[in-house]
Amino acid sequence: MRPAHAALLVAAMAATPAMAAPVAPPGALSCGGCHAPAPEGAIPSLAGRNAGEIVADMQAFRSGARPATVMDRIAKGFSDEETRAIADWLVTTGAGEPAKP
């Protein structure tokens, strides 16, 4: 590669903004406190779940259709739009995925 071409490539790369990770919607970061990638006990991981499943579960907790000890109270704190934003963020960022070795 010619020095002029290399300089242009470096300049173009420097001028291109890096892709920023999506900002977590309010409440999303707290999910991992209980729903760890490798859960212990009765609390399931969110790894491998799709956004629709997460939203449906949150709606079931909110309505009382799915019994819970804590999630029913947590789910009532979020609107449908907030729940969808959290679910989409969890799936998009891989926040519910197991850690890579």
Salt bridges, closest charged atoms under 4 A:
GLU53 OE1 - ARG49 NE 3.40
ASP57 OD2 - ARG49 NH2 2.41
ASP57 OD1 - ARG66 NH1 3.12
ASP80 OD1 - ARG62 NH1 2.62
ASP88 OD1 - ARG84 NH1 3.26
